[in-house]
Amino acid sequence: MRIRQVISAFVVILLALLICACADNSGKKATSPTVLMADSSYDNHSYSNISEVRTKHLDLELDVNFKNQTIYGVARHTIENLGADTVIFDIKNLEIQKITTGLDEEKETNFLIGEWDKDSLLGQPLLVKIEPTTKYVNIYYETTQKTEAIDWLPAELTDGKSHPYMYTQGQAILTRSWIPLQDSPANRLTYSAEVKVPKELMAVMSAKNEKQKNTEGKYKFKMDKPVPSYLIALAVGNLEYKALGKNCGVYTEPTNLKKAANEFSELPKMINAAEQLYGPYQWGQYDLLVLPNSFPFGGMENPCLTFVSPTVIAGDKSLTSVIAHELAHSWSGNLVTNASWEDFWLNEGFTVYFENRIMEVLYGKEIADMLLLIEFEELQDEIEKIENGEHPEDSKLKLNLAGRNPDDGMTDIAYVKGAFFLKTLENQIGRVKFDIFLKAYFTNNAFRNMSTERFVDYLNVHLLDIHNITFNSHEWIYSKGIPKNCLMISSPRFQSMEQLVKRFNSDEDIFDPVVKYVKVKGKKRKKKEIQQLKKSDFIAQEWLEFVRKLPDSIAVDRLKYLDKHAGFTKWNNAEIKTEWFTLAIRSGYKEIFPQIETFLKNVGRRKYLLPIYEELSRTQENLKWTKSVYAKAKINYHFVSKQSIDEILKIN
């Protein structure tokens, strides 16, 4: 159901209540406002009427209270009004205390909170009476225990174990649960903030940040480039900063700073590679914030300050493609933003493509191809899952998510199918022409929103037509599955791993020493050599491919053999661990269940949690154990992860 239909179902009641129950400050009866329909013709996930009145700038005053686990705030909206007498904001589980208009002299105004949507997904519309000349709307509010965007962590769940921590995660539509605002990616706004926190802690935001704590616990922020609401982010904790380059560095808890700085030491090279590809970085500073384990994603591209999961710190830089991905979002997503969540592939497909180009510059085409092949394998699994699921149409790039959670569209379809659309396009047109097109695309559409339909028009006019090229864009975007002309990538090194898997499957003990006699030049006798396969002979991505190519079920003694020589159970690469643990569960390798439990208790990234919980839930025997583990582990999960796991375990 579209938002327009949702509002129209109760608009008459709202009007009556607003007229009869409200009075202005002078005691006069409020005049009837014209309740404007939300911009639901395009955005199915916001009540806001941004085509009539929109926020241009947001000024926040925030008091972060760890004792009550509450943010007390004032959201001061500078609006652009085309003559409306009602402005509609999105809210969810917020306590609205009062609303005023004006800047220097504030005057209370009437407001009404509308009904919840059917599935309690979108929250509620907040209708505020304004005058056609109103420029400032001030909303006094506080968050609640039901606020979904905020994760409050006690000290024991942080790396340092000495101070509490909090952070927000707004994507896709959770920002409305900690700030009352027009929560649509179609509306870009600048913002500033004054944040008060406990003196021993430091606040950082997706804006220009200080590099060290101050003695007062008061921090000011400014984002002078217009951003969509989902990119407004806040974190508070015991933080330290280390510069990694002239305009980049990393914030972490002190106990993690050295490891993080080492893991991300190539960040300046990544920034340089990105700028060489598609133009100057336009956000000034680019820093990373390593969050506690509960963070549900690998990274979140908040402007100026990417939020990063500690799982990215593998110790060998084998997962730093995540950083390349989030950096690439500074162009695709942050600079040019999807107009709605049904256009999500425009953010992520471009970013995966861009990420891969950065990795190619840094590590070569061979490594970049392996990384892309790993993702293509995940895409194939995702498509099979979607085709057998409730919404087989979700393997299209352009989605219809009316009445559904926008998170439903955050699959490998948007990320990897979108990237292969661009890779296939590049392969047909030629890299030089395609790079010229992409660089101009980011420049010409900077700080704007892009819909799928507008992109198709832009692609035709600025690339296909001028080069007289025919390409099946419509099939890629509006049809299910993978088109037949999809570019196929191969990797000789992955092919070697497949051969190694075949040897292992034939019961060969592949890690055992092998005696060989090698001919020595100029001598009749051969030299005896003992050759032995070692874990260090291959990089992490090759071992990941090895584990993926193993049969669905293996005898436990063979898994023990692999663990003895390759140490998959103890490996610090969470990608490999996830594949290994799911294989172990299917094969009945019960001896490592304690290690699986430890992993589930200490990792909050949804990508790693869901496959393990899904595999564990397939049998009644494992399901009972799994629910007991989840009961202990979920305190360390963000709402985003808990919501998904609850669905898997069928917990209401």
Residue, then its C-alpha position, 0 to 999 in steps of 0.5 A: m500500500r502506498i503512503r498516499q493511500v495510508i494517509s488518505a484513510f485517516v486524514v479526515i479524522l486527523l483534520a477533525l481532531l486538529i481543529c477540535a482539540c487544538a488551540d493556538n497560543s492566543g487561545k483562538k481555535a486553530t484554523s483547518p490546515t490543508v493536509l498535503m499528501a505525501d510524496s508517495s508517488y515515488d517514495n513508498h517509505s516516507y510520509s513527508n510532503i517534500s514536494e510542497v515543503r521540505t527541510k533545507h537545513l537541520d540544526l540539532e541540539l542533543d543531550v546523550n544520557f547513558k543512564n536513561q539510555t535516552i537522547y533529549g533533543v531539539a530538531r530545528h528545521t529550516i524549511e523551504n515552503l511553497g505555500a503549504d500550511t502543513v508540514i509532514f515529518d516521519i517519526k517512529n517511537l519518539e516522544i514529541q514534547k512540543i513544537t514551535t515555529g520561529l527562530d529568535e522568538e519561538k511560538e508553539t504551534n499545533f501538531l498531530i501524530g497520525e496512526w501507525d502503518k499496518d505493519s508498524l514499519l514506517g512509524q507515524p506521520l507528524l503533521v505540524k501546522i505552519e503558515p505559508t511564510t513559516k521558515y523555522v520549525n522546532i521539534y522538542y523530543e526524546t528517544t525511547q527504549k523502542t528507538e531502533a536506530i540506536d545501540w546502547l552498549p554497556a562497558e562490558l560489551t566494548d573492546g576496552k570494557s571500561h566505558p559505555y558506548m552508543y552509535t546510530q544506524g539510520q539506513a534505510i528508514l531508521t533515522r526517523s526513530w532518533i530524529p523527527l525529520q522527512d526521512s526520504p533519500a529524495n530530500r537532501l539537507t545540510y545539518s549542524a549539531e551541538v552534542k552533550v555527552p559524559k566528559e570521559l567520552m567523545a562524540v563523533m558524527s558524519a560531519k567534520n569532527e574534532k580529533q581529541k576529547n575536550t574537557e566539557g563533553k560538548y561537541k559541535f558538528k557541521m555538514d555543509k554538503p547536502v546529504p540524505s537523512y539516512l547518512i546522519a549518524l552519531a557515535v559516542g564512546n571512549l575514542e582516540y584518533k590516529a592520522l593515516g594520511k593528510n586527510c584520513g585517519v581512524y577513530t577506535e577505542p584505545t585498545n584497538l587503535k594500533k591494530a586498526a591503524n595497521e590494518f587500514s594503513e593503505l587508506p591514502k592509496m585507496i583515496n588516491a586511486a579513487e580520485q584518479l578514476y572518477g574525480p576529486y573527493q568532495w567531502g574534505q576529510y575521510d576517516l574511519l570509526v571502528l565500532p564495537n562488535s554489535f555493528p550489523f554491517g561491514g561498513m556504513e558510508n556515513p560522510c566524512l566518517t565511515f562506520v566500520s565493523p571490527t570484523v574487517i580487522a583480520g590481521d592480514k588486510s584480507l578484508t580491506s575491500v570493505i574499506a574500498h567499498e565504503l570509500a567508493h560510496s563517497w561518489s556513488g550513494n553519497l554524491v549521487t543518491n538513490a531517489s528511493w529505496e526501490d532504486f537501491w541498486l544505483n547506490e550499491g551496484f555502482t559502488v561494488y563496481f567502483e570498489n573493484r576498480i580501486m582494488e585492481v589499481l592497488y593489487g592488480k587485476e588477478i586479485a580484483d577478479m578473484l574478489l568479484l568472482i567470490e561475489f558472483e558466487e554469492l549472487q548465484d546463491e542469492i538468486e536461487k534463494i529468491e526464486n524459491g522464496e515469496h518474492p521471485e520478482d526480487s531478482k530484478l534491479k528495479l524493485n517494487l517494495a510498496g508495503r514492504n521493508p526496504d531492507d528486503g531490497m538490500t540483497d546481492i541483486a542490488y550489489v552484485k547484479g548491479a555491478f555486473f550490469l556495469k562490468t558487462l556494459e564496460n566490456q562492450i563499450g570499452r573501459v576508456k569510454f566507460d570511465i569518461f561516462l562515469k566520471a561525468y556522471f558523478t560530476n554532473n549529478a553531484f549532490r543530487n538524487m537519481s531514479t532508475e528511470r532518470f538513469v536509463d535516460y542519462l545512460n542513453v543520451h550520454l553514452l549509448d546514443i552518442h556511440n551508436i551502441t545497442f545494449n539490453s539495459h531494460e532486460w538487466i534492470y526490469s527482468k529477473g535473473i542474470p541476462k545471457n550477455c553477462l560478462m563471465i570472469s575466470s580465475p586460474r588460481f581459483q581453478s587450481m583450488e578446485q583441483l585441490v578440492k578434487r584431490f581432497n575429495s578423492d581421500e588424498d591427504i593433501f597436506d601430507p609430505v610428498v617425496k619427489y625426485v627432481k632432475v638437477k641440471g648437469k647431473k645424472r642423479k635426481k635430487k630428493e625433495i620433500q614437498q608439503l602444502k602449507k596454509s601460507d601457500f595461498i591467500a585468504q580468498e583462495w582458501l575461501e574458494f576452497v571451502r566453498k567448493l567442498p561438498d555440502s557434507i563431509a565426514v567429520d574426520r576429514l574436517k578435523y584433518l583440514d582443521k589440523h593443517a589449515g586451522f579454519t576454526k581459529w582463522n581470524n578472517a570472518e568470511i572464511k569462518t562463516e563458510w567453515f562453520t556452516l559446513a561444519i554444522r551440516s556435517g555434524y562437526k559438533e566438536i567446534f560448536p563451542q567455537i561457533e557459540t563464541f563467534l555468535k556471541n562476539v560478532g554482530r555483523r548480519k552477513y555472518l550471523l544469518p547463514i549460521y543461524e539459518e543452518l543451525s535452525r534446519t534440525q530440531e536438535n540444533l534449533k534448541w541449542t541455537k535458541s539458548v545461544y541466541a538468548k545469551a548472544k542477542i544483547n550484543y546485536h543491533f536491532v537490524s540483526k535481531q530483527s532478521i534472526d528473530e524471523i529465522l528462529k520464528i521468535n515473535 
